[in-house]
Amino acid sequence: EAQVTQNPRYLITVTGKKLTVTCSQNMNHEYMSWYRQDPGLGLRQIYYSMNVEVTDKGDVPEGYKVSRKEKRNFPLILESPSPNQTSLYFCASSSPGAGTDTQYFGPGTRLTVL
Amino acid sequence: GESVGLHLPTLSVQEGDNSIINCAYSNSASDYFIWYKQESGKGPQFIIDIRSNMDKRQGQRVTVLLNKTVKHLSLQIAATQPGDSAVYFCAEYMYNFNKFYFGSGTKLNVKP
């Protein structure tokens, strides 16, 4: 089954404790992206990657890091989480130019930073 | 950044009626538009898309209309069903910037 998976689905942590949210897709998509979703603000892009070893900032990259060492994986790293990073996070992937450019989303990771 | 917005945050319709969800976008250079459905506790799910060189596209029970003159996008759902209850987002994509921009969403309530 074609899908985007994220882990963990739920995470409660404390300020300053480094964490990683994993994202994996099995569709051989080149493009992967991370978003955060906050009430009233919609989805905002954090980082995206056009392909392996190619990453770029989205609209709200501060406080986040990403890496793309393999095509299927795109982890989101919070080196020193802060309470304003409490949010719902989505990973997405797509294959631009392959007939449809739509993104496929993971199930989301709800992060709470105390 | 560019903004994609929705006129109505909440829409209530009777089961069987048609629903229309509207979206205004600000960037005339956008190449591609998508509607997503998000059910509670789930990630956004693709519904239908349309490219900027088209003004209408139909799917199963859904139609997307694009009016580039007034930068307006709409999603029409025919014979709305209880399973259509969800939050609906529009999104725009600009190939030159490789980025998607999303609206804040409209909640659709379908009354039985």
Interface residues (C-beta under 8 A of the other chain):
Chain A: V4 Y31 S33 Y35 G40 L41 G42 L43 R44 Q45 Y48 M50 D56 G58 D59 F90 A92 P96 T100 D101 T102 Q103 Y104 F105 G106 P107 G108
Chain B: G1 V4 Y32 I34 Y36 G41 K42 G43 P44 Q45 F46 D49 F89 A91 Y93 Y95 N98 K99 F100 Y101 F102 G103 S104 G105
